[in-house]
């Protein structure tokens, strides 16, 4: 028998979609505070938020007449018609948060508007109104949520331990603080202050408070824009990587979301900078025209869709790649054990009053003439980083993204020749490929123009069978710190010698560097292979007599579909009847490797899945080729060969990591050595 559910049951079922755990309550209420124009927000919880949650803000408040209406389902001040969904500028808009919270908890609201003489105190338990009365209150809104899920035991029993729920809430508040650096946040857990931000708009200062000095000292600033999208924020150097994506944060219009497109673009841009199964640290905000995105997908608003995902991918990839390239990325190592990261239970911040409470006290309490005025504590001395880039470079890098449906995109870099002063144009290879393979659609995003000057190239190149390229030119910028891999710096290098037949020790000014000869040569070979493939300049080494290889049906089909790829690498192969093929030439730069065996291994692994190739698969195999062709560890090479290897590294676009993300160079300061020998304390 089909029956219509009563409103009480409907509310509790609907609340389950929006309120999953205590963190969901805080997310919805804090977003309401931000939409109300609050500049200071305090979040307090007890027992992981299950027994007590208090959100206090200094926003515009709610009028007395509208308070009961605010707790009705689908009651909102942020939308009027369905057309408003196409241009959502607020964090909340569905009108479900307060009604959902009130359906599964005991809620008390105290609010006052600026022009009101008194405030309003409203209580609602389990969706039923308890009281509505006048009360004296400061400007803003305070919501207290007690006994969450008290009337839905089925949901309550699935909650984790209070400490675990508290850690989830702490992570949420940190993301809120980073997405809104102009809002002061204070987080109190079980009576202990865990986080306080000043709301001065300095994102780097907030990152310092949350993640500490090590990460903050390794940040690179990112800034790019076109007609519809603006990207700002910070990336960490590749040495700051983690085994999961917990440090990979990005925001769209100051809303924390998860997007497969943005995640793939960021991780692809970090390809070869970090090791496999390692993920970068990012805090990036995307400001995008609301008409180009759809956030009305999930009740929790954690997902969104872009009107043109390929263009969004390309622009994000190029912007992140630009922020990483031509930076000094040699990690500095410290002998000894690494410091253990601080746990949430150990984190304590100085007790401070709520910012809006401090302002109220200053206006209400008369100054004491017998006591000196209390001075404010100075804010963090940290200034926004400029990532070491000169504020006025000699010339401006330019980015152009043309309509991908008409022609492929091509990426180029202008690198300055320090010896001759001339500009040398190197086509972007290897890590600079835009590996997005789906067919793009035409939208306004195709006419992207970065905040730096746009420079159209007059000549279009033919589309590669695998790699889609983008038109972009970057200029190598002068850094404030001296780079190790420059012609000027190389004059001061003192090569000390080889260690364990694998590592080379090099002294430079007040540091000494250790170079892994295998990783360094592997990177040289990898970029050489990619350049040969892209420019179709691979030099074949002919086999006399030619080798005859037998391929399976799957391998034969794969070879026919991707013959041009193998030819661009230097392989020359043709049918020899049936399943037999004649291998006439192999790449010339294999350094003694068996070209026939390499070809069979190469095509065997690539065709194993029976699927059409992807750029990820080919780059992985080229990395394997480079690895096998490179100088091995435990191999003696001369000082001259090591010196030539350093020269080759200087010509690369990313000489600091091998294709698998391992560092080619590490450094150690003279000070660290002196500490180990107790010369300094």
C-alpha positions, 0 to 999 in steps of 0.5 A: 500500500502506497502512503504519503509520509508525514512531514516529520518523517519527510524532514528527517529523511531530507536532513540525512542528505544535507547533515551527514555528520557534525562537520556538515552542520558547521559547514552549512552554518559557517557558509550562512555566516559568510553570506550574511557579511560576517568578518569574524566567526567563532566555532566552538564544539564539545565531544566532536560536535555531537553534544554541543556546537556554537557558531557566532558571527557579526553578520547582518542578523535576521529580523524577528519576523523572518526567524521562524520562516528561516527554519522552514524547508526551502526558505532562502533569501539568496534565490528568487526564481529558477533563473537565479540558479544560473548565476549563483554568487553565494555559498548557500542557496538551497534553503535546506540547512536550518530546517535539516539541522533543526529536524535532527537536533535541539537548536537555539538561535540568538540574532539581532540586526543593526537597526533593531533595539533588541534581539530574538531568541528562538528555540526549535527541537526536532523540527518543533518550535519551543519558544520565540522571545525578545532578548538583549544581544549583540549585533550578529547571529549565534546558533547553538546546536545541542544533542545532534541526532538525538532523535535519529539513533540509526544515524548517531550510532554510525558517528566516529569517536569524538576525537575523530569527528573533531579532527574532521571539523578542524580540517573543515575550519582550516579550509574555510579559513584558507578560502576566506582569508579576509574573515577572522576565524576562531575554533575552540574544541573542548574549551581549548583554542585550536585555530585563530586567524586575523582576517587580514587577507594574507593567505600565506599567514594562514597557511603558516598558522595551519601547516607550519614553517616548513611548508610555508618556506617552500611555497610558490605563488600562482597567479593567472587569468583570462576572460572568465577565470582567475587563478590565485594562491600557492603551490608547494615545491615538489619536495613537499608531497604526500602519499594522499590528496589531503593537502591538495586543496582548491576552491571555486569562487571561495567554495571548497569542492572536489573536481576530477578535472581540476585534480587531474590538471594539477597532478598532470602539471606536477608530473615528473616533479613528484614521485609516482603515488605522491601528491602535491600541496596546493591552496588555489582559488579559482574565480570564475564567472558563475554562469560558466559553472553549475553548483546545483548538483549535490545537496552538500554542494561539494561538486560542480560542473564546468561548461567547458571542461577541456578548456578549464583543464588546459588553463589550469594545467598551463598555469600550474606548470608555469608556476613550477618551471624555471624555479630553483627546486633543489631540496635542502636536506637536514641530517638527522630525523625529521621532526614529527608533525604536530597532532591536533590534540597537541595544537594550542593557540593563544587565548584571544577574545572573539574579534567582534567581542573585542570591538564591542568592549572597546565601545562600551567600556570607558578607558581607565585613566590610571592604566596604560592603554593595552597595546595590540599584539603585532600581527604575523611578520610574514608578508605575502610571498612573491615566490622569488620572482622579480616584480618587474621582469625584463619582458612579460611571459605570454599565454595564448589558448586558441580554439582547440576545435580548429587547431591544436595548442602549442606550448613554447618557452623563451629561455634566456641565453645567459652567455649571449643574451639572445632568446632561444625558443625551445618547443615544450616537450615531456612534462609540458604536454597538455595530456587531455585527450577528450574532444573539446567543445566550443565555448567562450573559454576557448578565447582565453587570455592570461593576465600577462600579455597575449602573443599570437603565433602566426604559424600553426603546426600539424596536430600530433597523433597523441599529444595535444599542445598549447600555444604559450611562451614563458620567459625564464625569470631572474630569481632573487637567490643564485641558481645552482644550474646556471652558466654563471654559477657553474664557474664557481662549482668545485667538483669534489669527487664521486661517492659510492660510484653513484653520487657526485659531490659539488661545492658551491658557495656556502652549500654543497650539492649531491648529484645522483648520476643515474637520475640526472642522466635519466632525465637528460635522456628522457627529455631527449627522447621526448624532443626527438619524438615531438620534433620527429628528429630521432636518429635511427640506427640501422640493423645489419641484418634486420631483425625479424620479430613475431607479434601476436594479433593484438600486438599487430593491431596495436602496431598498425594503429600507432606506427607513427609513434614508433617511427617518431622514436626511431624505430623502422618496422614493416610487415614481413608476411603473416605475423612476422615484421622486419625491424630495420632500425632502432633509436640510436641513443640506446647506449648498448641496449638490445633494440629488438628486445626493447621494442618487443617489451615496449609493444608487449606492455602497451598492447596488453590492455587491448586499449588505445594508447594514452599519453600517460602510457607512452610517457611511462614507457619513455621513462622506462627507455630513458631509465634503461639507457642512462648511466647506472648507479655503482658505475665509475665515470670521470670528472669530465663526464660529470662536468658534461652531465651538469652542462646537460642538466642546465639545458633542461626545462626541469632538471631537478627531478627524474621522470619518476619524480626522484630528485637529481640534486639535493643540497646541504648548507654549511651551517647544518654541517657545522651543527653536526660537528658542534662548531655552532649550537 
